[in-house]
Amino acid sequence: MQLEKNKFNKYIQDTVNSTITEYNLIEEDDKIIVAISGGKDSILTLQSIYQFHEISDLNFSIEAVCIDEGISGYRNKGIDAAKKNCKDLDIPLTIRSFKDEWDYNLDDIAKLYKSTCMPCGVFRRYLINKVGDQLSASKIATGHNLDDEIQSFLMTLSHTDIHKFSKFTPHLNQIHPHLIPRIKPLWKIPEKDVGIWCVLNGITIHQEECPYSKTSLRSKVKYYLNDLEEKKPGSKKAIFNSFKKTFNLKQADVTLIECEECGQASALNICKACQMDKEIKELL
């Protein structure tokens, strides 16, 4: 059993290492901020980057950020898992909350939207980037696995938003000084393998599903793909290989400016987070 565990762990780490080196996700003197929720994907991202650091000749640093959206009975467990894993690896952790930034929790605004995931996604991305910018990060590592990328690709395809196809890579370019590039070390790893890794190694993670996730389109796409994969094995890999062909597409030319309200990078005079915050405060 120990031999099988070691073999599986080697497969996971080798896959992450090859993704990092093939796509130059981490370079000399990088400051990597890992976005962690306490769930399996983000914790594997943290642990695997740490392991890569231990064997790499590259000189780079690692920190982590955890966002507290304010979901009663749920988020505190994820924060506890994030704290434990960061403490075990001696990695500095920064925790920021919706409440501190905007004076309300996600629970307070949940009923204002058909899908609570919409404001949550906007605010989470904003805060993660803001913390990364404040910490002078060169890159932000996220826990997007192979399944996540396939889901995002199909959602984009369904909206015929083809100018976004070029974003389906493990490394996005920096297009503004205050917009920190994202990297995805788990890009080639299926979600089920992430779960197996956690079980085999007894890793402390937050296993509960977000109570608001059932309202999202992503949840529906996820269940559809899992059903398709069960009926036609290899379907996910085929979709994955198809969107890899979009790499040659040029990233959309976007001129970013600084938001007049908060100073963060934005395509508009007022960024999406500030616009949404104004709308919410008018409704509360």
C-alpha positions as CSV (number, residue, x, y, z in Angstrom):
1,M,0.0,0.0,0.0
2,Q,2.9,2.4,0.9
3,L,4.4,1.6,-2.5
4,E,1.2,2.5,-4.3
5,K,0.9,5.7,-2.3
6,N,4.5,6.7,-3.1
7,K,3.9,6.0,-6.8
8,F,0.7,8.1,-6.9
9,N,2.4,11.0,-5.0
10,K,5.2,10.9,-7.6
11,Y,2.7,11.0,-10.4
12,I,1.0,14.1,-8.9
13,Q,4.2,16.0,-8.2
14,D,5.9,15.0,-11.5
15,T,2.8,16.3,-13.3
16,V,2.9,19.6,-11.4
17,N,6.6,19.9,-11.9
18,S,6.4,19.3,-15.7
19,T,3.6,21.9,-16.0
20,I,5.6,24.4,-14.1
21,T,8.7,23.9,-16.2
22,E,7.0,23.4,-19.6
23,Y,5.1,26.7,-19.3
24,N,7.6,28.7,-17.2
25,L,5.0,29.2,-14.4
26,I,7.7,30.0,-11.9
27,E,10.9,31.9,-12.6
28,E,13.9,33.2,-10.8
29,D,13.2,35.7,-8.0
30,D,9.4,35.2,-8.3
31,K,7.2,35.9,-5.4
32,I,4.3,33.4,-5.6
33,I,1.1,34.1,-3.7
34,V,-1.1,30.9,-3.5
35,A,-4.8,31.6,-3.3
36,I,-6.1,29.0,-0.8
37,S,-9.7,28.3,0.4
38,G,-8.8,25.3,2.5
39,G,-10.3,22.9,-0.1
40,K,-8.5,20.1,-1.8
41,D,-7.4,21.9,-4.9
42,S,-5.9,24.9,-3.3
43,I,-4.1,22.9,-0.6
44,L,-2.6,20.6,-3.2
45,T,-1.4,23.7,-5.1
46,L,0.2,25.0,-1.9
47,Q,1.8,21.7,-1.0
48,S,3.1,21.0,-4.6
49,I,4.6,24.4,-5.1
50,Y,6.3,24.0,-1.7
51,Q,7.7,20.6,-2.8
52,F,8.8,22.1,-6.1
53,H,10.6,24.9,-4.2
54,E,12.4,22.2,-2.1
55,I,13.9,20.5,-5.2
56,S,14.3,23.5,-7.5
57,D,17.4,25.5,-8.3
58,L,15.2,28.5,-8.7
59,N,15.2,31.2,-6.0
60,F,11.6,32.2,-5.3
61,S,9.4,32.8,-2.3
62,I,5.9,31.6,-1.4
63,E,3.1,33.2,0.6
64,A,-0.6,32.5,0.7
65,V,-3.9,34.4,0.8
66,C,-7.3,33.2,2.0
67,I,-10.5,35.2,1.4
68,D,-13.3,35.1,4.0
69,E,-16.5,35.7,2.1
70,G,-18.6,35.5,5.2
71,I,-20.6,32.3,4.8
72,S,-21.9,31.2,8.2
73,G,-21.0,27.7,9.3
74,Y,-18.9,27.1,6.2
75,R,-16.0,29.4,5.6
76,N,-14.5,29.2,9.1
77,K,-13.7,25.5,8.5
78,G,-11.8,26.4,5.3
79,I,-9.8,29.1,7.1
80,D,-8.8,26.6,9.8
81,A,-7.6,24.2,7.2
82,A,-5.7,27.0,5.4
83,K,-4.1,28.1,8.7
84,K,-3.0,24.5,9.6
85,N,-1.4,23.8,6.2
86,C,0.4,27.1,6.1
87,K,1.7,26.7,9.6
88,D,2.9,23.1,8.8
89,L,4.9,24.4,5.8
90,D,6.0,27.7,7.5
91,I,4.3,29.8,4.8
92,P,3.0,33.3,5.6
93,L,-0.8,33.6,5.3
94,T,-2.8,36.7,4.8
95,I,-6.6,36.6,5.5
96,R,-8.9,39.2,4.1
97,S,-12.7,39.4,4.4
98,F,-15.6,40.8,2.4
99,K,-16.8,42.4,5.7
100,D,-13.6,44.4,6.2
101,E,-13.4,45.5,2.6
102,W,-17.1,46.3,1.9
103,D,-18.8,46.2,5.3
104,Y,-21.1,43.2,4.5
105,N,-20.8,39.4,4.2
106,L,-21.8,37.2,1.3
107,D,-24.7,36.0,3.4
108,D,-26.0,39.6,3.6
109,I,-26.2,39.9,-0.1
110,A,-27.0,36.4,-1.2
111,K,-30.7,37.0,-1.9
112,L,-29.9,40.0,-4.2
113,Y,-28.7,37.8,-7.0
114,K,-30.1,34.8,-8.8
115,S,-26.7,33.1,-8.5
116,T,-24.7,34.1,-5.4
117,C,-21.6,32.9,-7.2
118,M,-21.7,36.0,-9.4
119,P,-20.9,38.7,-6.7
120,C,-18.7,36.1,-4.9
121,G,-16.5,35.6,-7.9
122,V,-16.2,39.3,-8.7
123,F,-15.3,40.2,-5.1
124,R,-13.0,37.1,-4.5
125,R,-11.0,37.8,-7.7
126,Y,-10.7,41.5,-6.8
127,L,-9.5,40.9,-3.2
128,I,-7.0,38.1,-4.2
129,N,-5.5,40.5,-6.8
130,K,-5.5,43.4,-4.4
131,V,-3.7,41.4,-1.7
132,G,-1.2,40.1,-4.3
133,D,-0.6,43.7,-5.6
134,Q,-0.1,44.9,-2.0
135,L,2.4,42.1,-1.3
136,S,4.3,42.8,-4.5
137,A,3.5,39.4,-5.9
138,S,4.9,38.5,-9.4
139,K,2.3,35.7,-9.8
140,I,-0.8,34.3,-8.1
141,A,-1.2,30.5,-8.1
142,T,-4.8,29.2,-8.2
143,G,-6.1,25.7,-7.7
144,H,-7.7,25.3,-11.1
145,N,-7.6,21.6,-12.1
146,L,-8.2,19.9,-15.4
147,D,-12.0,19.6,-14.7
148,D,-12.2,23.3,-13.8
149,E,-10.6,24.3,-17.1
150,I,-12.9,22.1,-19.2
151,Q,-16.0,23.5,-17.4
152,S,-14.8,27.1,-18.0
153,F,-14.1,26.3,-21.7
154,L,-17.6,24.9,-22.3
155,M,-19.2,27.8,-20.4
156,T,-17.3,30.3,-22.6
157,L,-18.1,28.3,-25.7
158,S,-21.8,28.3,-24.8
159,H,-21.7,32.1,-24.7
160,T,-19.8,32.2,-28.0
161,D,-17.2,34.4,-26.2
162,I,-14.4,33.3,-28.5
163,H,-12.1,36.2,-27.7
164,K,-11.6,34.6,-24.2
165,F,-10.4,31.3,-25.6
166,S,-6.8,32.3,-25.4
167,K,-7.1,32.5,-21.6
168,F,-7.3,28.7,-21.3
169,T,-3.6,28.3,-20.6
170,P,-1.7,27.5,-17.4
171,H,-0.1,30.9,-17.4
172,L,-1.7,34.3,-18.3
173,N,0.5,37.2,-19.3
174,Q,0.6,40.4,-17.3
175,I,-1.3,43.2,-19.1
176,H,-1.3,45.8,-16.3
177,P,1.2,46.6,-13.5
178,H,-1.6,46.2,-10.9
179,L,-3.1,43.0,-12.4
180,I,-1.1,40.0,-11.2
181,P,-0.7,37.2,-13.6
182,R,-2.4,33.8,-12.7
183,I,-0.7,30.5,-12.9
184,K,-2.4,27.0,-12.7
185,P,0.0,24.3,-11.5
186,L,-2.8,21.7,-11.3
187,W,-3.8,22.4,-14.9
188,K,-3.2,18.8,-16.1
189,I,-4.5,17.0,-13.0
190,P,-8.2,15.6,-13.0
191,E,-10.3,16.6,-10.0
192,K,-10.7,12.9,-8.9
193,D,-6.9,12.6,-8.6
194,V,-6.7,15.6,-6.4
195,G,-9.3,13.9,-4.1
196,I,-7.3,10.6,-4.1
197,W,-4.1,12.5,-3.2
198,C,-5.8,14.1,-0.1
199,V,-7.2,10.8,1.1
200,L,-3.9,8.8,0.6
201,N,-1.9,11.4,2.5
202,G,-4.4,12.3,5.2
203,I,-4.2,16.0,4.4
204,T,-6.3,18.4,6.4
205,I,-8.8,20.0,4.0
206,H,-12.2,21.6,4.1
207,Q,-14.4,19.0,2.3
208,E,-17.8,20.6,2.4
209,E,-19.4,22.0,-0.7
210,C,-20.2,25.7,-0.6
211,P,-24.0,26.0,0.2
212,Y,-24.3,28.6,-2.7
213,S,-22.7,26.5,-5.4
214,K,-25.9,24.8,-6.4
215,T,-27.1,28.1,-7.9
216,S,-24.2,28.3,-10.3
217,L,-24.0,27.4,-14.0
218,R,-20.7,25.8,-13.3
219,S,-22.3,23.3,-11.0
220,K,-24.7,22.1,-13.7
221,V,-21.9,21.9,-16.3
222,K,-19.8,19.9,-13.8
223,Y,-22.5,17.3,-13.2
224,Y,-23.1,17.0,-17.0
225,L,-19.4,16.4,-17.7
226,N,-19.1,13.8,-15.0
227,D,-22.2,12.0,-16.4
228,L,-20.7,12.2,-19.9
229,E,-17.4,10.9,-18.7
230,E,-19.1,7.9,-17.0
231,K,-21.0,7.0,-20.2
232,K,-18.1,7.8,-22.6
233,P,-14.7,7.6,-20.9
234,G,-12.1,9.9,-22.4
235,S,-14.6,12.7,-23.1
236,K,-13.0,15.2,-20.8
237,K,-9.5,14.5,-22.2
238,A,-10.8,15.0,-25.7
239,I,-12.3,18.4,-24.7
240,F,-9.1,19.3,-22.9
241,N,-7.1,18.6,-26.0
242,S,-9.4,20.6,-28.2
243,F,-9.1,23.8,-26.2
244,K,-5.3,23.4,-26.1
245,K,-5.5,24.3,-29.8
246,T,-6.6,27.8,-28.9
247,F,-3.2,28.6,-27.5
248,N,-2.1,30.1,-30.8
249,L,-4.9,32.6,-30.6
250,K,-3.7,36.1,-29.6
251,Q,-4.9,37.3,-26.3
252,A,-7.6,40.0,-26.8
253,D,-6.1,43.5,-26.9
254,V,-7.4,45.1,-23.8
255,T,-6.3,48.5,-22.6
256,L,-6.6,48.6,-18.8
257,I,-6.6,51.7,-16.7
258,E,-6.9,52.3,-13.0
259,C,-10.4,52.4,-11.4
260,E,-11.3,55.9,-10.4
261,E,-12.7,54.6,-7.1
262,C,-10.1,52.1,-5.8
263,G,-7.1,52.4,-8.1
264,Q,-7.1,48.7,-9.2
265,A,-6.7,47.7,-12.8
266,S,-9.9,48.0,-14.8
267,A,-11.2,48.0,-18.4
268,L,-13.7,50.7,-17.4
269,N,-13.4,54.0,-15.4
270,I,-15.1,52.2,-12.5
271,C,-14.1,48.5,-12.0
272,K,-16.7,45.7,-11.7
273,A,-16.2,45.3,-8.0
274,C,-16.8,49.0,-7.2
275,Q,-19.8,49.1,-9.5
276,M,-21.3,46.0,-7.8
277,D,-20.5,47.4,-4.3
278,K,-22.4,50.6,-5.2
279,E,-25.4,48.6,-6.5
280,I,-25.5,46.5,-3.4
281,K,-25.4,49.4,-0.9
282,E,-28.3,51.0,-2.7
283,L,-30.3,47.8,-2.3
284,L,-29.4,47.0,1.3
